[in-house]
Amino acid sequence: MTPIANARMLLVVAAAVVAGGVAAEPVHGRQGAELSTVRLADVQMRDAAVLPDTLTGKYYIVSAAPGAAVRAYVSEDLVDWEGPHIIYRTPPEMWGEEVAINGIWAPELHEYRGKYYLFLTFNTNYRLPEQWDQWFDWRPRVRRASQILVSDSPLGPFEPFSLEPTLPAEMMTLDGTLWVEDGVPYMIYCHEWVQIVDGAIAMIQLEPDLSATVGSPTYLFRASEAPWVQDTEVERVTDGPWLYRSNSGKLFMLWSSYSETGYTTGIAISDSGRLAGPWVQQPEPIFRDDGGHPMLFRTFDGRLMMALHAPNSGPGQRVHFFEMEDTGETLRIVRELIPG
């Protein structure tokens, strides 16, 4: 058994009440995390994603955890959540001894063909060969890339297909997500603005088991194409793409960048109804109150929901759920779901 697998073989321990009035021992999840039942309003969280898993009949929300890890909370009603389950912790050997992974960004949990996949971004401080800071003030270009891990359970253990990123190591990529078109899986991801100035969203085909990429990427659009994106020479950011097929057959993509009001979420629509586009940006964003990194899911009773975090910085960051209306032409926020 590999060191990665060994580190994940701790089982969930049931709470035990000792006779004689001794208090129950705390319940622990995988990798020893102490579990409790919480409301998301009480948990600092950003860049989170929800999987309504029909196989288990439960909702799973995942987000990054300290120590280059991924945490999950589990719920049956979107109100009370049990966690955190630490479902993945990065081993030191992941990208080799020279490249120390110091964090995970924006994990997503997907069920596909009976298995569970984590799409996540590994971040490091390891500098790429080409830098601009010797010419002018610019952020370091570092190893940062999206990668796919696989498991038989939504709570892990998750294993990588390779100890190298799914996307090319020389590219600064992030926020990979899964989309299937005509039975073919694709990763949709962001190419970091730090490396290419005007951030982009791109697509690349995946192998049927999601183990590797096939062919070359296709760029779908740049941040500057959206009229609501702040007109600036820097921070033309693309974050958090999420695709959705409308009841009308139209293909929508939610994504985030910055506007004059802070972190903002907009909608792009494919003119062809297909992933390759061309993509047209809606003039007005769907959410502009310093919140973003959106994703969509359906509740078990059929309601369309959007999850995003707001605000975009500080200890007040929380995940918010919004009930959505699919008009056929666009998406509209109906109301925020606030647990009673």
Secondary structure, 3 states (H helix, E strand, C coil): CCHHHHCCCCCCECCCCCCCCCCCCCCECHHHCECEEECHHHCCCCCCEEEEECCCCEEEEEEEECCCEEEEEEECCCCCEEEEEEEEECCCCCCCCCCCEEEEEEEEEEEECCEEEEEEEEEEEEECCCCCCCCCCCCCCEEEEEEEEEECCCCCCCEECCCCCCCCCCCCEEEEEEEEECCEEEEEEEECHHHHCECEEEEEEECCCCCCEEEEEEEEEEHHHCCCCCCCCCCECCEEEEEEECCCCCEEEEEEEEECCEEEEEEEEECCCCCCCCEEECCCCCECCCCEEEEEEECCCCCEEEEEEECCCCCCCEEEEEEEEECCCCEEEEEEECCC
